[in-house]
Amino acid sequence: MSEDRKTYLSGCENPVQKLHEKGCFNRYHEGFVYPSPDEIKAIRLYLELSQIDVAKLVGATFKEGKGSQTIRKWETEEGKTEHRKIPYSVWRLLLIETGIVKVEE
């Protein structure tokens, strides 16, 4: 799997807006829901970030040239053994560090 390959999202031009409408940005707002693995990946690809880029932003482990096992687990389909839910603090940090939300929001 190459981290350099560009992936184009089909059917979801702006996943940021979709997640905002769904209520995935602040768990203290009524109706908050965690993002799905596909939504986490869609945000990463929309922002043109590799797994390593995201790992560096949020302090997760990674191996140069191999990506991040942690990020991969967050993007793995729910129900699979490898899947792990992204911790809220990490999700929020990712949103803040990428400029999707401001600290006050």
C-alpha positions in Angstrom: 0.0 0.0 0.0 1.5 3.3 -1.1 1.0 6.4 1.0 2.0 8.6 -1.9 -0.9 7.5 -4.2 -3.7 10.1 -4.5 -7.2 8.8 -3.8 -10.2 10.7 -5.0 -13.4 10.5 -3.0 -16.5 9.5 -4.9 -19.9 10.7 -3.8 -18.6 12.7 -0.9 -17.2 16.0 -2.0 -16.9 17.5 1.4 -17.0 15.0 4.3 -16.3 17.8 6.8 -19.8 19.3 6.1 -21.4 15.9 6.3 -19.8 15.1 9.7 -20.8 18.6 11.0 -24.4 18.0 10.0 -24.2 14.5 11.6 -23.0 15.9 14.9 -19.5 14.4 15.0 -17.5 17.4 16.2 -18.3 18.0 19.9 -19.5 15.4 22.3 -20.9 18.0 24.6 -23.4 19.0 21.9 -26.8 17.3 21.9 -26.9 14.5 19.3 -23.1 13.8 19.3 -22.1 10.6 17.5 -18.7 9.2 16.9 -17.4 9.2 13.4 -17.4 5.8 11.6 -14.2 4.3 10.3 -15.1 5.3 6.8 -15.7 8.8 7.9 -12.4 9.0 9.6 -10.7 7.8 6.4 -12.8 10.2 4.3 -11.6 13.2 6.4 -8.0 12.0 6.1 -8.2 11.6 2.4 -10.1 14.9 1.9 -7.3 16.7 3.7 -4.8 14.8 1.6 -3.1 13.4 4.7 -1.3 10.1 4.9 -1.7 7.8 7.9 1.8 8.9 9.0 0.7 12.6 8.7 -2.3 11.9 11.0 -0.1 9.9 13.4 2.3 12.8 13.7 -0.5 15.3 14.3 -2.1 13.3 17.1 1.0 11.6 18.6 0.2 8.0 17.5 3.0 5.6 16.6 4.0 5.0 13.0 6.8 3.5 10.9 8.2 5.4 8.0 7.2 3.7 4.7 4.6 1.5 6.5 2.1 3.9 7.9 0.4 3.7 11.3 -1.1 0.6 12.8 -3.1 2.8 15.1 -4.6 4.9 12.4 -5.3 1.7 10.4 -7.3 0.3 13.3 -9.4 3.4 13.6 -10.2 3.1 9.9 -10.9 -0.6 10.0 -14.6 -1.6 9.6 -16.5 -2.0 12.9 -17.0 -5.6 13.8 -13.6 -6.7 12.6 -11.1 -7.9 15.3 -8.6 -5.2 14.3 -11.0 -2.3 14.7 -10.5 0.2 17.5 -12.7 3.2 18.2 -10.8 6.5 17.9 -10.6 8.1 21.4 -12.7 11.3 21.6 -9.6 13.4 22.7 -7.7 12.2 19.7 -10.6 12.9 17.3 -11.0 16.4 18.7 -7.2 17.0 18.5 -7.3 16.0 14.8 -10.2 18.4 14.1 -8.4 21.2 15.9 -4.9 20.6 14.4 -6.3 20.5 10.9 -8.3 23.6 11.3 -11.7 21.9 10.9 -12.9 23.3 14.3 -11.6 25.9 16.7 -10.9 25.2 20.3 -13.9 27.2 21.4 -16.4 25.3 19.3 
